[in-house]
Amino acid sequence: MQSLRELFRIGKGPSSSHTIGPEHAAKLFLKENPTADSFKVVLYGSLAKTGEGHGTQKILQDVLGKVEIVADFETTDILHPNTMDFFAYLDGCQIASLRIYSVGGGAIEVEGREGIVSDTLYPLSTFAAIKAHLEKEGKRLPEYAYACEGEELKDYLAEVWAAMKNAVQEGLKAKGELPGGLGVERRAHVLYFKEIPNEGADTLEDRLVCAYAFAVSEQNASGGTIVTAPTCGACGVLPAVLCYLQEQKGYADERIIDALAAAGIIGNLIKTNASISGAECGCQAEIGSACSMAAAAIAELYGMTLEQQEYAAEVAMEHHLGLTCDPIAGLVQIPCIERNAVAAMRALNAAEIAKFLFGSRKISFDLVVETMYETGRDMHGRYRETSEGGLAKLYKR
């Protein structure tokens, strides 16, 4: 598995695979072709079908300047649904070309090359293997992360946590309509400051967790700075539960950083053995993964056993299996924002279930990850971030 720095990326929304990934790809191609005076980019698959709503064209223009962008809706024989062909020109003559895949979470792969992402740092790549190792050593998931990446990983996770908290605070303050033309109003501010007479503890928890998830997701939808956790579209889940638990239970930042490390291991396992790309496996790969990560983080804060932690992450993913990715107008707004809030609450529920019923479970985390990947690959393409099915098809403005 790769570094958690590859999973938790601080960047601008609204889509890790459609903005952060293409931005990374464009900068790489520009760096390799500094003498070029113009460029052309051909987008395929999900990038062609939802790139406009996700901001792909804009970010490519911002990076490359003089660029022709072509959306190819016909070609289907591509290895990944987020495929881009880059061409560089000098005085009208092509001088270079490159095929690049945006594989989810802001990561890219270049056809025919290796070494775009960091070297493999984690020798174990299943939860079963990691759990057996840690139980033998009497250690926990965060300790495994620090052992593999060094104690300096804590410094990076501290930056991640600061960015997450900032996204929550900025999102709670912001008002108005989100860009894109759907007329979606920001709702985090209303949720957070809503006065409910005689409000109970359960209602308060739901309202605050939802407000925090909305805040980050709305920042993402407006192109604000967020953290992929594991993607932009699912960026609100983990910050929502961590901010709520720190605020309500007083966990120190050091404990939150450990929880982020635990969540990162779970996200990395999903990324390695399945996918975190909505274009590849539907929203189960994004929101489902985020919910699993958040459930594992909660379990870490609660001091639950590895067995309970695995169960929490498994429950969180299992009950997102089959979730489609059908963003209306290709925008990361409907149903994406509300899904972040629902998944944040579900992560808390999953941790509670695991606390009491872990001894009776039948499904391992590794098995549910394998199931998610198979389900995603079986899912019809119209439900994998193409905006050709589901809500995106049936919704009429």
Beta strands, then each sheet from edge to edge (+ up, - down):
strand 1: 10-12
strand 2: 38-43
strand 3: 67-71
strand 4: 83-90
strand 5: 93-104
strand 6: 107-110
strand 7: 225-227
sheet 1: 1+ 7-
sheet 2: 3+ 2+ 4- 5+ 6-
end
